[in-house]
């Protein structure tokens, strides 16, 4: 959800870096079918939320890996 509290971490004296990523988790064909029907898909905090697990995790891990490499490069 966009209202997470992580943004407050960077507003301390320690200036802790942070990032909030939006990661698509729905099968693209299911997404298109729902759009064509004019239906909303279940959100992240819904009991009906059903991500397309394998590509979602793979994409999320690649993104986090790239971010961590960039964050700690040269330290």
PDB file with SEQRES, HELIX, SHEET and CRYST1 records, atoms N, CA, C and O in Angstrom:
SEQRES   1 A   75  UNK UNK UNK UNK UNK UNK UNK UNK UNK UNK UNK UNK UNK          
SEQRES   2 A   75  UNK UNK UNK UNK UNK UNK UNK UNK UNK UNK UNK UNK UNK          
SEQRES   3 A   75  UNK UNK UNK UNK UNK UNK UNK UNK UNK UNK UNK UNK UNK          
SEQRES   4 A   75  UNK UNK UNK UNK UNK UNK UNK UNK UNK UNK UNK UNK UNK          
SEQRES   5 A   75  UNK UNK UNK UNK UNK UNK UNK UNK UNK UNK UNK UNK UNK          
SEQRES   6 A   75  UNK UNK UNK UNK UNK UNK UNK UNK UNK UNK                      
HELIX    1 AA1 UNK A    6  UNK A   11  5                                   6    
HELIX    2 AA2 UNK A   28  UNK A   37  1                                  10    
HELIX    3 AA3 UNK A   53  UNK A   72  1                                  20    
CRYST1    1.000    1.000    1.000  90.00  90.00  90.00 P 1           1          
ATOM      1  N   UNK A   1       0.847  -1.184   0.000  1.00  0.00           N  
ATOM      2  CA  UNK A   1       0.000   0.000   0.000  1.00  0.00           C  
ATOM      3  C   UNK A   1       0.888   1.243   0.000  1.00  0.00           C  
ATOM      4  O   UNK A   1       2.007   1.215   0.513  1.00  0.00           O  
ATOM      5  N   UNK A   2       0.399   2.294  -0.559  1.00  0.00           N  
ATOM      6  CA  UNK A   2       1.189   3.523  -0.672  1.00  0.00           C  
ATOM      7  C   UNK A   2       1.337   4.242   0.667  1.00  0.00           C  
ATOM      8  O   UNK A   2       2.139   5.170   0.764  1.00  0.00           O  
ATOM      9  N   UNK A   3       0.610   3.857   1.679  1.00  0.00           N  
ATOM     10  CA  UNK A   3       0.656   4.550   2.964  1.00  0.00           C  
ATOM     11  C   UNK A   3       1.599   3.917   3.963  1.00  0.00           C  
ATOM     12  O   UNK A   3       1.432   4.119   5.166  1.00  0.00           O  
ATOM     13  N   UNK A   4       2.576   3.164   3.514  1.00  0.00           N  
ATOM     14  CA  UNK A   4       3.507   2.524   4.439  1.00  0.00           C  
ATOM     15  C   UNK A   4       4.315   3.583   5.204  1.00  0.00           C  
ATOM     16  O   UNK A   4       4.442   4.724   4.758  1.00  0.00           O  
ATOM     17  N   UNK A   5       4.849   3.190   6.342  1.00  0.00           N  
ATOM     18  CA  UNK A   5       5.576   4.121   7.213  1.00  0.00           C  
ATOM     19  C   UNK A   5       7.069   4.203   6.919  1.00  0.00           C  
ATOM     20  O   UNK A   5       7.787   4.933   7.602  1.00  0.00           O  
ATOM     21  N   UNK A   6       7.548   3.476   5.927  1.00  0.00           N  
ATOM     22  CA  UNK A   6       8.986   3.427   5.676  1.00  0.00           C  
ATOM     23  C   UNK A   6       9.583   4.792   5.342  1.00  0.00           C  
ATOM     24  O   UNK A   6      10.764   5.023   5.602  1.00  0.00           O  
ATOM     25  N   UNK A   7       8.804   5.683   4.782  1.00  0.00           N  
ATOM     26  CA  UNK A   7       9.328   7.007   4.423  1.00  0.00           C  
ATOM     27  C   UNK A   7       9.812   7.764   5.656  1.00  0.00           C  
ATOM     28  O   UNK A   7      10.663   8.646   5.542  1.00  0.00           O  
ATOM     29  N   UNK A   8       9.295   7.441   6.804  1.00  0.00           N  
ATOM     30  CA  UNK A   8       9.706   8.139   8.028  1.00  0.00           C  
ATOM     31  C   UNK A   8      11.124   7.771   8.457  1.00  0.00           C  
ATOM     32  O   UNK A   8      11.757   8.531   9.189  1.00  0.00           O  
ATOM     33  N   UNK A   9      11.630   6.628   8.020  1.00  0.00           N  
ATOM     34  CA  UNK A   9      12.975   6.214   8.421  1.00  0.00           C  
ATOM     35  C   UNK A   9      14.029   7.205   7.952  1.00  0.00           C  
ATOM     36  O   UNK A   9      15.004   7.437   8.667  1.00  0.00           O  
ATOM     37  N   UNK A  10      13.869   7.786   6.797  1.00  0.00           N  
ATOM     38  CA  UNK A  10      14.835   8.740   6.279  1.00  0.00           C  
ATOM     39  C   UNK A  10      14.746  10.107   6.909  1.00  0.00           C  
ATOM     40  O   UNK A  10      15.562  10.980   6.612  1.00  0.00           O  
ATOM     41  N   UNK A  11      13.783  10.310   7.764  1.00  0.00           N  
ATOM     42  CA  UNK A  11      13.586  11.616   8.404  1.00  0.00           C  
ATOM     43  C   UNK A  11      14.106  11.634   9.836  1.00  0.00           C  
ATOM     44  O   UNK A  11      13.598  12.370  10.682  1.00  0.00           O  
ATOM     45  N   UNK A  12      15.107  10.829  10.094  1.00  0.00           N  
ATOM     46  CA  UNK A  12      15.733  10.796  11.412  1.00  0.00           C  
ATOM     47  C   UNK A  12      17.104  11.448  11.313  1.00  0.00           C  
ATOM     48  O   UNK A  12      17.574  11.757  10.218  1.00  0.00           O  
ATOM     49  N   UNK A  13      17.733  11.653  12.441  1.00  0.00           N  
ATOM     50  CA  UNK A  13      19.081  12.237  12.428  1.00  0.00           C  
ATOM     51  C   UNK A  13      20.065  11.328  11.695  1.00  0.00           C  
ATOM     52  O   UNK A  13      21.036  11.808  11.111  1.00  0.00           O  
ATOM     53  N   UNK A  14      19.817  10.020  11.722  1.00  0.00           N  
ATOM     54  CA  UNK A  14      20.729   9.073  11.068  1.00  0.00           C  
ATOM     55  C   UNK A  14      20.556   9.061   9.547  1.00  0.00           C  
ATOM     56  O   UNK A  14      21.416   8.532   8.843  1.00  0.00           O  
ATOM     57  N   UNK A  15      19.472   9.627   9.029  1.00  0.00           N  
ATOM     58  CA  UNK A  15      19.199   9.662   7.583  1.00  0.00           C  
ATOM     59  C   UNK A  15      19.368   8.281   6.939  1.00  0.00           C  
ATOM     60  O   UNK A  15      20.189   8.097   6.040  1.00  0.00           O  
ATOM     61  N   UNK A  16      18.595   7.341   7.405  1.00  0.00           N  
ATOM     62  CA  UNK A  16      18.636   5.977   6.906  1.00  0.00           C  
ATOM     63  C   UNK A  16      18.044   5.956   5.498  1.00  0.00           C  
ATOM     64  O   UNK A  16      16.899   6.369   5.313  1.00  0.00           O  
ATOM     65  N   UNK A  17      18.803   5.480   4.494  1.00  0.00           N  
ATOM     66  CA  UNK A  17      18.252   5.451   3.133  1.00  0.00           C  
ATOM     67  C   UNK A  17      17.147   4.408   3.019  1.00  0.00           C  
ATOM     68  O   UNK A  17      17.158   3.394   3.718  1.00  0.00           O  
ATOM     69  N   UNK A  18      16.216   4.664   2.148  1.00  0.00           N  
ATOM     70  CA  UNK A  18      15.119   3.725   1.953  1.00  0.00           C  
ATOM     71  C   UNK A  18      14.569   3.828   0.544  1.00  0.00           C  
ATOM     72  O   UNK A  18      14.862   4.775  -0.187  1.00  0.00           O  
ATOM     73  N   UNK A  19      13.779   2.855   0.178  1.00  0.00           N  
ATOM     74  CA  UNK A  19      13.140   2.841  -1.133  1.00  0.00           C  
ATOM     75  C   UNK A  19      11.829   2.074  -1.029  1.00  0.00           C  
ATOM     76  O   UNK A  19      11.707   1.126  -0.253  1.00  0.00           O  
ATOM     77  N   UNK A  20      10.864   2.493  -1.812  1.00  0.00           N  
ATOM     78  CA  UNK A  20       9.588   1.798  -1.898  1.00  0.00           C  
ATOM     79  C   UNK A  20       9.389   1.428  -3.358  1.00  0.00           C  
ATOM     80  O   UNK A  20       9.366   2.299  -4.227  1.00  0.00           O  
ATOM     81  N   UNK A  21       9.246   0.138  -3.629  1.00  0.00           N  
ATOM     82  CA  UNK A  21       9.106  -0.341  -5.002  1.00  0.00           C  
ATOM     83  C   UNK A  21       7.688  -0.836  -5.246  1.00  0.00           C  
ATOM     84  O   UNK A  21       7.059  -1.414  -4.361  1.00  0.00           O  
ATOM     85  N   UNK A  22       7.202  -0.606  -6.440  1.00  0.00           N  
ATOM     86  CA  UNK A  22       5.920  -1.161  -6.864  1.00  0.00           C  
ATOM     87  C   UNK A  22       6.246  -2.339  -7.767  1.00  0.00           C  
ATOM     88  O   UNK A  22       6.903  -2.177  -8.796  1.00  0.00           O  
ATOM     89  N   UNK A  23       5.789  -3.520  -7.385  1.00  0.00           N  
ATOM     90  CA  UNK A  23       6.095  -4.735  -8.128  1.00  0.00           C  
ATOM     91  C   UNK A  23       4.796  -5.363  -8.603  1.00  0.00           C  
ATOM     92  O   UNK A  23       3.967  -5.778  -7.794  1.00  0.00           O  
ATOM     93  N   UNK A  24       4.622  -5.431  -9.903  1.00  0.00           N  
ATOM     94  CA  UNK A  24       3.437  -6.098 -10.447  1.00  0.00           C  
ATOM     95  C   UNK A  24       3.479  -7.580 -10.123  1.00  0.00           C  
ATOM     96  O   UNK A  24       4.533  -8.206 -10.232  1.00  0.00           O  
ATOM     97  N   UNK A  25       2.348  -8.151  -9.725  1.00  0.00           N  
ATOM     98  CA  UNK A  25       2.341  -9.538  -9.279  1.00  0.00           C  
ATOM     99  C   UNK A  25       1.283 -10.392  -9.965  1.00  0.00           C  
ATOM    100  O   UNK A  25       1.141 -11.572  -9.645  1.00  0.00           O  
ATOM    101  N   UNK A  26       0.542  -9.813 -10.900  1.00  0.00           N  
ATOM    102  CA  UNK A  26      -0.568 -10.526 -11.532  1.00  0.00           C  
ATOM    103  C   UNK A  26      -0.139 -11.023 -12.908  1.00  0.00           C  
ATOM    104  O   UNK A  26       0.588 -10.340 -13.628  1.00  0.00           O  
ATOM    105  N   UNK A  27      -0.588 -12.195 -13.254  1.00  0.00           N  
ATOM    106  CA  UNK A  27      -0.356 -12.737 -14.583  1.00  0.00           C  
ATOM    107  C   UNK A  27      -0.899 -11.744 -15.609  1.00  0.00           C  
ATOM    108  O   UNK A  27      -2.054 -11.333 -15.496  1.00  0.00           O  
ATOM    109  N   UNK A  28      -0.103 -11.344 -16.608  1.00  0.00           N  
ATOM    110  CA  UNK A  28      -0.551 -10.338 -17.572  1.00  0.00           C  
ATOM    111  C   UNK A  28      -1.841 -10.710 -18.307  1.00  0.00           C  
ATOM    112  O   UNK A  28      -2.648  -9.834 -18.619  1.00  0.00           O  
ATOM    113  N   UNK A  29      -2.038 -11.997 -18.583  1.00  0.00           N  
ATOM    114  CA  UNK A  29      -3.273 -12.400 -19.272  1.00  0.00           C  
ATOM    115  C   UNK A  29      -4.488 -12.234 -18.355  1.00  0.00           C  
ATOM    116  O   UNK A  29      -5.553 -11.821 -18.815  1.00  0.00           O  
ATOM    117  N   UNK A  30      -4.342 -12.551 -17.070  1.00  0.00           N  
ATOM    118  CA  UNK A  30      -5.440 -12.342 -16.118  1.00  0.00           C  
ATOM    119  C   UNK A  30      -5.734 -10.851 -15.966  1.00  0.00           C  
ATOM    120  O   UNK A  30      -6.892 -10.447 -15.856  1.00  0.00           O  
ATOM    121  N   UNK A  31      -4.696 -10.052 -15.960  1.00  0.00           N  
ATOM    122  CA  UNK A  31      -4.857  -8.603 -15.839  1.00  0.00           C  
ATOM    123  C   UNK A  31      -5.653  -8.054 -17.028  1.00  0.00           C  
ATOM    124  O   UNK A  31      -6.607  -7.296 -16.850  1.00  0.00           O  
ATOM    125  N   UNK A  32      -5.251  -8.443 -18.237  1.00  0.00           N  
ATOM    126  CA  UNK A  32      -5.944  -7.970 -19.437  1.00  0.00           C  
ATOM    127  C   UNK A  32      -7.402  -8.437 -19.457  1.00  0.00           C  
ATOM    128  O   UNK A  32      -8.294  -7.670 -19.817  1.00  0.00           O  
ATOM    129  N   UNK A  33      -7.643  -9.689 -19.072  1.00  0.00           N  
ATOM    130  CA  UNK A  33      -9.012 -10.216 -19.050  1.00  0.00           C  
ATOM    131  C   UNK A  33      -9.874  -9.439 -18.059  1.00  0.00           C  
ATOM    132  O   UNK A  33     -11.024  -9.123 -18.361  1.00  0.00           O  
ATOM    133  N   UNK A  34      -9.344  -9.134 -16.904  1.00  0.00           N  
ATOM    134  CA  UNK A  34     -10.096  -8.366 -15.903  1.00  0.00           C  
ATOM    135  C   UNK A  34     -10.380  -6.960 -16.410  1.00  0.00           C  
ATOM    136  O   UNK A  34     -11.473  -6.432 -16.203  1.00  0.00           O  
ATOM    137  N   UNK A  35      -9.402  -6.353 -17.073  1.00  0.00           N  
ATOM    138  CA  UNK A  35      -9.617  -5.003 -17.633  1.00  0.00           C  
ATOM    139  C   UNK A  35     -10.715  -5.015 -18.684  1.00  0.00           C  
ATOM    140  O   UNK A  35     -11.560  -4.120 -18.712  1.00  0.00           O  
ATOM    141  N   UNK A  36     -10.708  -6.026 -19.550  1.00  0.00           N  
ATOM    142  CA  UNK A  36     -11.723  -6.118 -20.596  1.00  0.00           C  
ATOM    143  C   UNK A  36     -13.124  -6.305 -20.014  1.00  0.00           C  
ATOM    144  O   UNK A  36     -14.107  -5.824 -20.577  1.00  0.00           O  
ATOM    145  N   UNK A  37     -13.206  -7.003 -18.888  1.00  0.00           N  
ATOM    146  CA  UNK A  37     -14.503  -7.197 -18.230  1.00  0.00           C  
ATOM    147  C   UNK A  37     -14.878  -6.021 -17.331  1.00  0.00           C  
ATOM    148  O   UNK A  37     -15.995  -5.951 -16.819  1.00  0.00           O  
ATOM    149  N   UNK A  38     -13.927  -5.091 -17.143  1.00  0.00           N  
ATOM    150  CA  UNK A  38     -14.175  -3.944 -16.262  1.00  0.00           C  
ATOM    151  C   UNK A  38     -14.156  -4.320 -14.795  1.00  0.00           C  
ATOM    152  O   UNK A  38     -14.774  -3.643 -13.973  1.00  0.00           O  
ATOM    153  N   UNK A  39     -13.459  -5.383 -14.458  1.00  0.00           N  
ATOM    154  CA  UNK A  39     -13.383  -5.867 -13.082  1.00  0.00           C  
ATOM    155  C   UNK A  39     -12.094  -5.399 -12.412  1.00  0.00           C  
ATOM    156  O   UNK A  39     -11.062  -5.242 -13.064  1.00  0.00           O  
ATOM    157  N   UNK A  40     -12.169  -5.181 -11.119  1.00  0.00           N  
ATOM    158  CA  UNK A  40     -10.982  -4.863 -10.326  1.00  0.00           C  
ATOM    159  C   UNK A  40     -10.414  -6.173  -9.773  1.00  0.00           C  
ATOM    160  O   UNK A  40     -11.163  -7.044  -9.329  1.00  0.00           O  
ATOM    161  N   UNK A  41      -9.119  -6.301  -9.804  1.00  0.00           N  
ATOM    162  CA  UNK A  41      -8.473  -7.478  -9.231  1.00  0.00           C  
ATOM    163  C   UNK A  41      -8.285  -7.281  -7.729  1.00  0.00           C  
ATOM    164  O   UNK A  41      -8.176  -6.145  -7.269  1.00  0.00           O  
ATOM    165  N   UNK A  42      -8.246  -8.368  -6.959  1.00  0.00           N  
ATOM    166  CA  UNK A  42      -8.037  -8.245  -5.510  1.00  0.00           C  
ATOM    167  C   UNK A  42      -6.694  -7.590  -5.202  1.00  0.00           C  
ATOM    168  O   UNK A  42      -5.691  -7.889  -5.850  1.00  0.00           O  
ATOM    169  N   UNK A  43      -6.675  -6.710  -4.230  1.00  0.00           N  
ATOM    170  CA  UNK A  43      -5.458  -6.007  -3.844  1.00  0.00           C  
ATOM    171  C   UNK A  43      -4.587  -6.827  -2.908  1.00  0.00           C  
ATOM    172  O   UNK A  43      -4.958  -7.923  -2.487  1.00  0.00           O  
ATOM    173  N   UNK A  44      -3.442  -6.283  -2.594  1.00  0.00           N  
ATOM    174  CA  UNK A  44      -2.419  -6.947  -1.795  1.00  0.00           C  
ATOM    175  C   UNK A  44      -2.934  -7.442  -0.442  1.00  0.00           C  
ATOM    176  O   UNK A  44      -2.525  -8.513   0.006  1.00  0.00           O  
ATOM    177  N   UNK A  45      -3.803  -6.706   0.209  1.00  0.00           N  
ATOM    178  CA  UNK A  45      -4.266  -7.078   1.547  1.00  0.00           C  
ATOM    179  C   UNK A  45      -5.603  -7.809   1.520  1.00  0.00           C  
ATOM    180  O   UNK A  45      -6.287  -7.886   2.541  1.00  0.00           O  
ATOM    181  N   UNK A  46      -5.977  -8.338   0.382  1.00  0.00           N  
ATOM    182  CA  UNK A  46      -7.208  -9.110   0.234  1.00  0.00           C  
ATOM    183  C   UNK A  46      -6.913 -10.595   0.396  1.00  0.00           C  
ATOM    184  O   UNK A  46      -5.857 -11.064  -0.031  1.00  0.00           O  
ATOM    185  N   UNK A  47      -7.824 -11.335   1.001  1.00  0.00           N  
ATOM    186  CA  UNK A  47      -7.672 -12.785   1.114  1.00  0.00           C  
ATOM    187  C   UNK A  47      -7.729 -13.447  -0.261  1.00  0.00           C  
ATOM    188  O   UNK A  47      -7.308 -14.594  -0.410  1.00  0.00           O  
ATOM    189  N   UNK A  48      -8.241 -12.744  -1.258  1.00  0.00           N  
ATOM    190  CA  UNK A  48      -8.340 -13.281  -2.621  1.00  0.00           C  
ATOM    191  C   UNK A  48      -7.126 -12.927  -3.488  1.00  0.00           C  
ATOM    192  O   UNK A  48      -7.062 -13.333  -4.648  1.00  0.00           O  
ATOM    193  N   UNK A  49      -6.178 -12.185  -2.948  1.00  0.00           N  
ATOM    194  CA  UNK A  49      -4.984 -11.809  -3.709  1.00  0.00           C  
ATOM    195  C   UNK A  49      -4.223 -13.077  -4.085  1.00  0.00           C  
ATOM    196  O   UNK A  49      -3.904 -13.885  -3.213  1.00  0.00           O  
ATOM    197  N   UNK A  50      -3.931 -13.261  -5.360  1.00  0.00           N  
ATOM    198  CA  UNK A  50      -3.245 -14.465  -5.832  1.00  0.00           C  
ATOM    199  C   UNK A  50      -2.175 -14.067  -6.834  1.00  0.00           C  
ATOM    200  O   UNK A  50      -2.432 -14.057  -8.038  1.00  0.00           O  
ATOM    201  N   UNK A  51      -0.970 -13.737  -6.356  1.00  0.00           N  
ATOM    202  CA  UNK A  51       0.097 -13.337  -7.280  1.00  0.00           C  
ATOM    203  C   UNK A  51       0.560 -14.500  -8.140  1.00  0.00           C  
ATOM    204  O   UNK A  51       0.413 -15.665  -7.769  1.00  0.00           O  
ATOM    205  N   UNK A  52       1.115 -14.169  -9.279  1.00  0.00           N  
ATOM    206  CA  UNK A  52       1.766 -15.150 -10.137  1.00  0.00           C  
ATOM    207  C   UNK A  52       3.160 -15.328  -9.536  1.00  0.00           C  
ATOM    208  O   UNK A  52       4.099 -14.622  -9.903  1.00  0.00           O  
ATOM    209  N   UNK A  53       3.282 -16.274  -8.614  1.00  0.00           N  
ATOM    210  CA  UNK A  53       4.413 -16.345  -7.692  1.00  0.00           C  
ATOM    211  C   UNK A  53       5.787 -16.404  -8.348  1.00  0.00           C  
ATOM    212  O   UNK A  53       6.650 -15.593  -8.011  1.00  0.00           O  
ATOM    213  N   UNK A  54       6.018 -17.322  -9.263  1.00  0.00           N  
ATOM    214  CA  UNK A  54       7.372 -17.506  -9.793  1.00  0.00           C  
ATOM    215  C   UNK A  54       7.935 -16.262 -10.475  1.00  0.00           C  
ATOM    216  O   UNK A  54       9.025 -15.826 -10.105  1.00  0.00           O  
ATOM    217  N   UNK A  55       7.241 -15.666 -11.458  1.00  0.00           N  
ATOM    218  CA  UNK A  55       7.809 -14.461 -12.068  1.00  0.00           C  
ATOM    219  C   UNK A  55       7.831 -13.261 -11.118  1.00  0.00           C  
ATOM    220  O   UNK A  55       8.692 -12.389 -11.236  1.00  0.00           O  
ATOM    221  N   UNK A  56       6.892 -13.220 -10.184  1.00  0.00           N  
ATOM    222  CA  UNK A  56       6.879 -12.110  -9.229  1.00  0.00           C  
ATOM    223  C   UNK A  56       8.108 -12.164  -8.329  1.00  0.00           C  
ATOM    224  O   UNK A  56       8.796 -11.159  -8.153  1.00  0.00           O  
ATOM    225  N   UNK A  57       8.386 -13.337  -7.759  1.00  0.00           N  
ATOM    226  CA  UNK A  57       9.558 -13.471  -6.901  1.00  0.00           C  
ATOM    227  C   UNK A  57      10.847 -13.257  -7.685  1.00  0.00           C  
ATOM    228  O   UNK A  57      11.767 -12.598  -7.200  1.00  0.00           O  
ATOM    229  N   UNK A  58      10.919 -13.810  -8.891  1.00  0.00           N  
ATOM    230  CA  UNK A  58      12.133 -13.654  -9.703  1.00  0.00           C  
ATOM    231  C   UNK A  58      12.400 -12.181 -10.012  1.00  0.00           C  
ATOM    232  O   UNK A  58      13.538 -11.722  -9.909  1.00  0.00           O  
ATOM    233  N   UNK A  59      11.366 -11.446 -10.388  1.00  0.00           N  
ATOM    234  CA  UNK A  59      11.527 -10.025 -10.695  1.00  0.00           C  
ATOM    235  C   UNK A  59      11.891  -9.240  -9.440  1.00  0.00           C  
ATOM    236  O   UNK A  59      12.776  -8.385  -9.476  1.00  0.00           O  
ATOM    237  N   UNK A  60      11.213  -9.525  -8.335  1.00  0.00           N  
ATOM    238  CA  UNK A  60      11.508  -8.836  -7.080  1.00  0.00           C  
ATOM    239  C   UNK A  60      12.923  -9.079  -6.604  1.00  0.00           C  
ATOM    240  O   UNK A  60      13.593  -8.155  -6.140  1.00  0.00           O  
ATOM    241  N   UNK A  61      13.389 -10.325  -6.715  1.00  0.00           N  
ATOM    242  CA  UNK A  61      14.759 -10.644  -6.300  1.00  0.00           C  
ATOM    243  C   UNK A  61      15.787  -9.953  -7.191  1.00  0.00           C  
ATOM    244  O   UNK A  61      16.794  -9.449  -6.695  1.00  0.00           O  
ATOM    245  N   UNK A  62      15.544  -9.926  -8.504  1.00  0.00           N  
ATOM    246  CA  UNK A  62      16.474  -9.223  -9.402  1.00  0.00           C  
ATOM    247  C   UNK A  62      16.522  -7.735  -9.068  1.00  0.00           C  
ATOM    248  O   UNK A  62      17.597  -7.134  -9.063  1.00  0.00           O  
ATOM    249  N   UNK A  63      15.369  -7.140  -8.790  1.00  0.00           N  
ATOM    250  CA  UNK A  63      15.323  -5.706  -8.461  1.00  0.00           C  
ATOM    251  C   UNK A  63      16.063  -5.426  -7.157  1.00  0.00           C  
ATOM    252  O   UNK A  63      16.856  -4.488  -7.079  1.00  0.00           O  
ATOM    253  N   UNK A  64      15.805  -6.236  -6.135  1.00  0.00           N  
ATOM    254  CA  UNK A  64      16.479  -6.024  -4.849  1.00  0.00           C  
ATOM    255  C   UNK A  64      17.991  -6.248  -4.972  1.00  0.00           C  
ATOM    256  O   UNK A  64      18.778  -5.521  -4.366  1.00  0.00           O  
ATOM    257  N   UNK A  65      18.387  -7.233  -5.741  1.00  0.00           N  
ATOM    258  CA  UNK A  65      19.809  -7.503  -5.964  1.00  0.00           C  
ATOM    259  C   UNK A  65      20.487  -6.288  -6.601  1.00  0.00           C  
ATOM    260  O   UNK A  65      21.550  -5.852  -6.158  1.00  0.00           O  
ATOM    261  N   UNK A  66      19.857  -5.753  -7.644  1.00  0.00           N  
ATOM    262  CA  UNK A  66      20.426  -4.584  -8.329  1.00  0.00           C  
ATOM    263  C   UNK A  66      20.492  -3.377  -7.394  1.00  0.00           C  
ATOM    264  O   UNK A  66      21.480  -2.642  -7.401  1.00  0.00           O  
ATOM    265  N   UNK A  67      19.453  -3.170  -6.596  1.00  0.00           N  
ATOM    266  CA  UNK A  67      19.450  -2.036  -5.665  1.00  0.00           C  
ATOM    267  C   UNK A  67      20.540  -2.171  -4.610  1.00  0.00           C  
ATOM    268  O   UNK A  67      21.223  -1.198  -4.293  1.00  0.00           O  
ATOM    269  N   UNK A  68      20.705  -3.375  -4.066  1.00  0.00           N  
ATOM    270  CA  UNK A  68      21.731  -3.574  -3.047  1.00  0.00           C  
ATOM    271  C   UNK A  68      23.133  -3.416  -3.615  1.00  0.00           C  
ATOM    272  O   UNK A  68      24.005  -2.835  -2.969  1.00  0.00           O  
ATOM    273  N   UNK A  69      23.353  -3.929  -4.819  1.00  0.00           N  
ATOM    274  CA  UNK A  69      24.653  -3.739  -5.442  1.00  0.00           C  
ATOM    275  C   UNK A  69      24.969  -2.257  -5.623  1.00  0.00           C  
ATOM    276  O   UNK A  69      26.086  -1.811  -5.361  1.00  0.00           O  
ATOM    277  N   UNK A  70      23.974  -1.505  -6.072  1.00  0.00           N  
ATOM    278  CA  UNK A  70      24.177  -0.065  -6.279  1.00  0.00           C  
ATOM    279  C   UNK A  70      24.391   0.666  -4.954  1.00  0.00           C  
ATOM    280  O   UNK A  70      25.223   1.569  -4.861  1.00  0.00           O  
ATOM    281  N   UNK A  71      23.635   0.266  -3.932  1.00  0.00           N  
ATOM    282  CA  UNK A  71      23.743   0.926  -2.626  1.00  0.00           C  
ATOM    283  C   UNK A  71      25.122   0.725  -1.995  1.00  0.00           C  
ATOM    284  O   UNK A  71      25.692   1.651  -1.419  1.00  0.00           O  
ATOM    285  N   UNK A  72      25.650  -0.490  -2.111  1.00  0.00           N  
ATOM    286  CA  UNK A  72      26.912  -0.802  -1.434  1.00  0.00           C  
ATOM    287  C   UNK A  72      28.128  -0.761  -2.335  1.00  0.00           C  
ATOM    288  O   UNK A  72      29.235  -1.079  -1.900  1.00  0.00           O  
ATOM    289  N   UNK A  73      27.938  -0.374  -3.578  1.00  0.00           N  
ATOM    290  CA  UNK A  73      29.072  -0.272  -4.499  1.00  0.00           C  
ATOM    291  C   UNK A  73      30.044   0.801  -3.996  1.00  0.00           C  
ATOM    292  O   UNK A  73      29.650   1.927  -3.693  1.00  0.00           O  
ATOM    293  N   UNK A  74      31.292   0.429  -3.917  1.00  0.00           N  
ATOM    294  CA  UNK A  74      32.319   1.396  -3.542  1.00  0.00           C  
ATOM    295  C   UNK A  74      32.421   1.659  -2.047  1.00  0.00           C  
ATOM    296  O   UNK A  74      33.157   2.558  -1.637  1.00  0.00           O  
ATOM    297  N   UNK A  75      31.718   0.917  -1.235  1.00  0.00           N  
ATOM    298  CA  UNK A  75      31.844   1.128   0.229  1.00  0.00           C  
ATOM    299  C   UNK A  75      32.835   0.200   0.818  1.00  0.00           C  
ATOM    300  O   UNK A  75      33.070   0.232   2.025  1.00  0.00           O  
TER     301      UNK A  75                                                      
END                                                                             
